[in-house]
Amino acid sequence: KTIRNNKEIWWPYVKYYLDGRTKRPSPLWNDLEGNKKAAREIRELFNGKKVFDFPKPLDLLSRIIEIASDKDGVFLDFFGGSSTTAHALLKKNSEDDGNRRFILVQWQENCSEDSEAYNEGYKTIDEIGIDRIKRAAKKIEADNPLFHGDLGFRHFTLMEPSGVALEKIIKFDKNTAFGDNTLMDEFGVPTILTTWLERDGYGLTSDYHSLDLGGYTAYYIDKHLYLINPDLTDDAVAILLDKYQTEASFNPQNVVIYGYSFGWNELQSLKDSLQTVQAGEKNLRINFEIRY
């Protein structure tokens, strides 16, 4: 490395040898320990158990993280494995008070049934990675009690829709879609809500609020209110209307409705009720959007 304007600049290089030389080129960072230390590191986290073969060394990933970006960088690892990248990144954040984030992708590859990981209860590789992040977070928190950064993560799974769901999506007709909960039953409210939050610019890790409207659960964040669950009663609408009119901080101007969960009469009644908000003291102009 070189120093320029008080900033470290790293230059990768390759050593070339004359024909016939059998000496192997030196590694770029010969001050770092290799796979043996990496194996020890993961054993220490998992109570001495060898749950993963050939993990990457923490120091190596930490060096790459240090070189590759600043303290607010986002790191993408398409080969998540045992989550060494996440472990190294969280550890690095705790050392320099960084706010780096990670995205790890891991296929649900099965663990061999004669492996130590399988005997410890891990059926797929991604389960090892998830547990490692949790264990690493606890260790980092114990080793760095003054660090109050984010040590959490969210887990998302990609799943292929069933044939019935695909057929309904392909043959979609909004005139016959009302009151059909097939897709919501398959995908689930969290999947639909997460998809919409991302679409509306809140990202995959946004903190939304759940609203209890007399037994009916709605969701809101900033300027958006999401109505996904079926069976929206008149009492729930009345509670929602009162919340608009009496709580100064409650002002979602976009009401997003999951069309499959509601009948036409329910939607019309909801629109008519919220018209009074537009004519009231707040005078909010509420936008209604039906999504499928």
SULJOUR-V518167 format. One record per helix or strand of 2 or more residues. SS is the DSSP state (a for helix, b for strand). FROM is the first residue (numbers start at 0). LEN is the number of residues. If there is no record, write none. Layout:
ss,from,len
SS,FROM,LEN
SS,FROM,LEN
//
This chain:
ss,from,len
b,1,3
b,6,3
a,34,11
a,57,11
b,73,4
a,83,13
b,100,4
a,115,4
a,124,19
a,162,8
a,181,6
a,188,11
b,208,5
b,215,6
b,223,4
a,233,13
b,253,5
a,258,3
a,263,16
b,286,5
//
